[in-house]
Amino acid sequence: MEKITTHTGVGVPLRQSDVDTDQIIPAVYLKRITRTGFDDALFARWRKDPNFVLNQEAYSAGSVLVAGQDFGTGSSREHAVWALKDYGFRAVLSSRFGDIFRGNSGKQGLVAAQVAQGDIELIWKELDNHPGTTVTVDLASRTVTCGSIVAPFEIDDYTRWRLMEGLDDIGLTLQHEQDVTDYEATRPSWKPKTLPAKLS
Amino acid sequence: MSSREQVAGAPRTLAEKVWNAHVVREGSGEGGARQPDLIYIDLHLIHEVTSPQAFEGLRLANRPLRRPDLTIATEDHNTPTLEIDKPIADLTSRTQIDTLRNNCAEFGVRLHSLGDKEQGIVHVVGPQLGLTQPGVTVVCGDSHTSTHGAFGALAFGIGTSEVEHVMATQTLSLKPFKTMGINVEGTLRPGVTSKDIILAIIAKVGTGGGQGYVLEYRGSAIRALSMEARMTICNMSIEAGARAGMVAPDQTTFDYLEGRPHAPQGEDWDAAVEYWKTLRTDDDAVFDAEVTIDADELEPFVTWGTNPGQGVSLSQSVPAPEDFEDENARAACERALDYMDLTAGTPMKDIRVDTVFLGSCTNSRMEDLRTAADIIRGREKDPDIRMIVVPGSARVRLEAEAEGLDQVFKDFGAEWRFAGCSMCLGMNPDQLEEGERCASTSNRNFEGRQGKGGRTHLVSPLVAAATAVRGTLSSPSDLDPVDGAAAVAA
C-alpha cells in the first residue's frame, strides 16, 4: 500500500445523509473479478443526472469527498472503496461512517476522516461559495483545512499509523504466525470443521 | 470489551465471552492508541462476489489458504433462479461463478455449486449444515453474516481485504466492539413476527445507532422465538449499523443443532453443550448501551422510505418531512418520498404494490415459507400482483416440496424458484422494473437495490402473503376468513 501522510485536492460536496454502498456502487457492477477498473461504476445511477455534483465542471478534478452523516452504510462490498479510489478520491469526510466501509477504506489507502457535522456544514458552504476550492486532509496533525476553516478529524491510531507507513495487514499478522499456531493447539476438538464434508 | 480489563471472575456480556475466547494476541497500548487484538476465526464462509480478488491476492503473494477445513463456499448472489441446469446466460455472472469454482478447486475449498443439494444463500447453508454453532467466530464477505449470531456466535461481515487476511492467517486484526443490550420483553400478538421486532428496533435505533456495537437481543420475547425467527432478527443488525447481533444459546438452540451433519456427536456433543450453557451475559454485567422494546405493543411493521430505519406500523400513515426534528432526517424523508413516489399522510394500507418477493437471507427458511403458505392457502392472488418465492437453499426447496408448499404457492399463482439471493439485490435477472413497487421480505430498501428505479417496502412473510392477496400493503388480519386458511387475528 502507498504511504499517505497528507493529501490536498478539490473538495466535492455531497449534501446527503445515509449514502449506502448500493448508491456508491450498484450491485450490477460487482460481477467483475478484478480489483481495479470501477471508476465508471462510482455513483453510477446518480451520475446519469446532469445536475449531480460529480457532473459539474468545477468538481471534475475532485479528490476529497465531503459527505453527509452515515456514509458507506449497508453492504460490505469493498468495491465501494475501489470505485472511489479508481475515480480519483483519496479521502472522504463524514460525521459518521458505516463500520465495514471505514475498515475497508483503511485497508485500501482511502482516508475516512470523521469530522463533526458542524464542520462538514461549514466546508459545504465554503465549497458552494467557491467551487473548486481544495481541501487538505493531514494525517499527521489530524486536521482538515478548507479555505480559512481548520477542523480536527478522528481516525483510529492504528489505521492512521498503517496509512502513514503504507503497511500490509497480512504481512503484519504473519509476523505473529507462531501465536496463531499456538492458539490452534488449544481449540477444542468438537469445534466445527467443513472438511471432510458431511451431508444430511 | 478489552480482555485486558477483565479481572478473573468479573461479570461479562455474551459478546465479551466469545471475543475473549478467541484472542490470539492482545494488542498493546492503551485507550485510543491501543492496537487491535488478533482474533481467531472459526468459520469462514465464501461466495462468488467478494472472493475473486482475495484469491488473486493469495496467488500474487504466493500464500496458501491456511485452513481449508474451516472454510466453505457456495454460489448465491449471481445465480439464476430459473433453468439452473442451463449455462448461466449472463456472461459476467458466469465468469464470476467459474472463477469461484476454479479458485475453490485450486485452494482445496469445499464448494456447493448451483444444482447441488446443499447450495443456497450462504447464511442459510451454514446453520442448516450445523456448522454455525454457539460461541464460534464466523465471518464472510457479506454484511448479513450477522445472521449467525442467532446461535450465540460472534458473526460479522468483512470486506475483500479482510477475506484475504482470513484466508491467509485464519485471523483478523480487530478493535474490540462496544456492547448494546436490546431488551424485548412481553408477548407478540398473533400476526406479529420477529421481522416486525427488528424493523421496529431499527426505526428506534436508526441506521447508524448501532455503529461500533455488538447487539445482544434478549428478554422474554426473544427467548420465545424459534431459531429461524432469531436468525431474521440478527440478520438485520447491520441495518441498525451494528456489524454483529447475538442471542444467547439455550435449549431452542441445542434442539435445532442436535443431529445436524456438522454438529458435534456423542461425548463431543455433551462437552460442547456444557460449554455452550456458559455463553450468556452474566447477571451483573454492564452493557455500554441498552434499548428496550415492548413486544406487547408491536404491530406489523413496514418501511415507507429508502433506508431500513424509515419504517412505521402498518396501521399508520406515510410521514411528512415536518414530522422530523432533525434537519438531516427531514431532508432524507423528503428525498425518500420523492423516490418512493409517496404522499405524506397516505395510509400505509392504501399503498398498492406490483410485486411481492418472498425470499433472501432474512426470510427464506422453512418457517417463513410455511407461515406465508398458511395465509394464502385457499385464497386467491390479486390478479395484478406478481409473486416470486425463492427458497433460501436447495435443501429448503426440497423440504418445502416434500410438504407440498410449492403446490400451495403455484396454485395461488406465485412463481416457485430455485435457491439464491435473487431479487434481494438484483444481481441476477430477478429485478424490479423502473418505477415498480415491491413488498419484499428482504433486508434493504435502498434506492435501486432491487433493480434500477425499483421501490421497496420491507415486510414480514405474513404481510407479504396478505399483500399478495389484497394487492395493497396488508396484514393477515385484513383478510376475509376462508375455510382451510389460517385465521390470524391482530
HADDOCK unambig.tbl for C-alpha pairs under 7 A between the chains (distance, minus, plus):
assign (segid A and resid 17 and name CA) (segid B and resid 328 and name CA) 6.60 0.50 0.50
assign (segid A and resid 17 and name CA) (segid B and resid 332 and name CA) 6.90 0.50 0.50
assign (segid A and resid 22 and name CA) (segid B and resid 449 and name CA) 6.61 0.50 0.50
assign (segid A and resid 27 and name CA) (segid B and resid 425 and name CA) 6.75 0.50 0.50
assign (segid A and resid 27 and name CA) (segid B and resid 427 and name CA) 5.91 0.50 0.50
assign (segid A and resid 28 and name CA) (segid B and resid 427 and name CA) 5.44 0.50 0.50
assign (segid A and resid 30 and name CA) (segid B and resid 49 and name CA) 6.49 0.50 0.50
assign (segid A and resid 31 and name CA) (segid B and resid 49 and name CA) 6.40 0.50 0.50
assign (segid A and resid 31 and name CA) (segid B and resid 92 and name CA) 6.00 0.50 0.50
assign (segid A and resid 31 and name CA) (segid B and resid 93 and name CA) 5.86 0.50 0.50
assign (segid A and resid 31 and name CA) (segid B and resid 96 and name CA) 6.21 0.50 0.50
assign (segid A and resid 32 and name CA) (segid B and resid 92 and name CA) 6.82 0.50 0.50
assign (segid A and resid 32 and name CA) (segid B and resid 96 and name CA) 6.94 0.50 0.50
assign (segid A and resid 33 and name CA) (segid B and resid 52 and name CA) 5.50 0.50 0.50
assign (segid A and resid 33 and name CA) (segid B and resid 53 and name CA) 6.20 0.50 0.50
assign (segid A and resid 33 and name CA) (segid B and resid 96 and name CA) 6.40 0.50 0.50
assign (segid A and resid 34 and name CA) (segid B and resid 53 and name CA) 6.04 0.50 0.50
assign (segid A and resid 35 and name CA) (segid B and resid 53 and name CA) 5.97 0.50 0.50
assign (segid A and resid 70 and name CA) (segid B and resid 208 and name CA) 6.21 0.50 0.50
assign (segid A and resid 73 and name CA) (segid B and resid 241 and name CA) 6.97 0.50 0.50
assign (segid A and resid 74 and name CA) (segid B and resid 238 and name CA) 6.77 0.50 0.50
assign (segid A and resid 74 and name CA) (segid B and resid 239 and name CA) 6.51 0.50 0.50
assign (segid A and resid 75 and name CA) (segid B and resid 142 and name CA) 6.75 0.50 0.50
assign (segid A and resid 75 and name CA) (segid B and resid 143 and name CA) 5.36 0.50 0.50
assign (segid A and resid 76 and name CA) (segid B and resid 141 and name CA) 6.54 0.50 0.50
assign (segid A and resid 76 and name CA) (segid B and resid 142 and name CA) 5.46 0.50 0.50
assign (segid A and resid 76 and name CA) (segid B and resid 143 and name CA) 5.01 0.50 0.50
assign (segid A and resid 76 and name CA) (segid B and resid 157 and name CA) 6.28 0.50 0.50
assign (segid A and resid 76 and name CA) (segid B and resid 158 and name CA) 5.99 0.50 0.50
assign (segid A and resid 76 and name CA) (segid B and resid 159 and name CA) 5.48 0.50 0.50
assign (segid A and resid 77 and name CA) (segid B and resid 50 and name CA) 6.94 0.50 0.50
assign (segid A and resid 77 and name CA) (segid B and resid 159 and name CA) 6.01 0.50 0.50
assign (segid A and resid 78 and name CA) (segid B and resid 159 and name CA) 5.14 0.50 0.50
assign (segid A and resid 78 and name CA) (segid B and resid 160 and name CA) 5.85 0.50 0.50
assign (segid A and resid 98 and name CA) (segid B and resid 211 and name CA) 6.87 0.50 0.50
assign (segid A and resid 98 and name CA) (segid B and resid 241 and name CA) 6.53 0.50 0.50
assign (segid A and resid 99 and name CA) (segid B and resid 211 and name CA) 6.21 0.50 0.50
assign (segid A and resid 99 and name CA) (segid B and resid 212 and name CA) 6.64 0.50 0.50
assign (segid A and resid 100 and name CA) (segid B and resid 158 and name CA) 6.41 0.50 0.50
assign (segid A and resid 100 and name CA) (segid B and resid 159 and name CA) 6.86 0.50 0.50
assign (segid A and resid 104 and name CA) (segid B and resid 159 and name CA) 5.81 0.50 0.50
assign (segid A and resid 107 and name CA) (segid B and resid 161 and name CA) 6.57 0.50 0.50
assign (segid A and resid 156 and name CA) (segid B and resid 32 and name CA) 6.68 0.50 0.50
assign (segid A and resid 157 and name CA) (segid B and resid 32 and name CA) 6.43 0.50 0.50
assign (segid A and resid 157 and name CA) (segid B and resid 33 and name CA) 5.33 0.50 0.50
assign (segid A and resid 158 and name CA) (segid B and resid 35 and name CA) 5.80 0.50 0.50
assign (segid A and resid 170 and name CA) (segid B and resid 165 and name CA) 5.56 0.50 0.50
assign (segid A and resid 174 and name CA) (segid B and resid 169 and name CA) 6.96 0.50 0.50
assign (segid A and resid 179 and name CA) (segid B and resid 24 and name CA) 6.24 0.50 0.50
assign (segid A and resid 179 and name CA) (segid B and resid 25 and name CA) 6.88 0.50 0.50
assign (segid A and resid 180 and name CA) (segid B and resid 24 and name CA) 6.07 0.50 0.50
assign (segid A and resid 183 and name CA) (segid B and resid 24 and name CA) 5.89 0.50 0.50
assign (segid A and resid 190 and name CA) (segid B and resid 264 and name CA) 5.78 0.50 0.50
assign (segid A and resid 190 and name CA) (segid B and resid 268 and name CA) 5.61 0.50 0.50
assign (segid A and resid 190 and name CA) (segid B and resid 272 and name CA) 6.89 0.50 0.50
assign (segid A and resid 192 and name CA) (segid B and resid 131 and name CA) 5.63 0.50 0.50
assign (segid A and resid 192 and name CA) (segid B and resid 262 and name CA) 6.46 0.50 0.50
assign (segid A and resid 193 and name CA) (segid B and resid 69 and name CA) 5.46 0.50 0.50
assign (segid A and resid 193 and name CA) (segid B and resid 70 and name CA) 5.29 0.50 0.50
assign (segid A and resid 194 and name CA) (segid B and resid 69 and name CA) 5.02 0.50 0.50
assign (segid A and resid 194 and name CA) (segid B and resid 70 and name CA) 5.42 0.50 0.50
assign (segid A and resid 194 and name CA) (segid B and resid 71 and name CA) 6.21 0.50 0.50
assign (segid A and resid 194 and name CA) (segid B and resid 72 and name CA) 6.29 0.50 0.50
assign (segid A and resid 195 and name CA) (segid B and resid 69 and name CA) 4.76 0.50 0.50
assign (segid A and resid 198 and name CA) (segid B and resid 261 and name CA) 5.45 0.50 0.50
assign (segid A and resid 198 and name CA) (segid B and resid 262 and name CA) 6.40 0.50 0.50
assign (segid A and resid 199 and name CA) (segid B and resid 261 and name CA) 5.69 0.50 0.50
assign (segid A and resid 200 and name CA) (segid B and resid 261 and name CA) 5.49 0.50 0.50
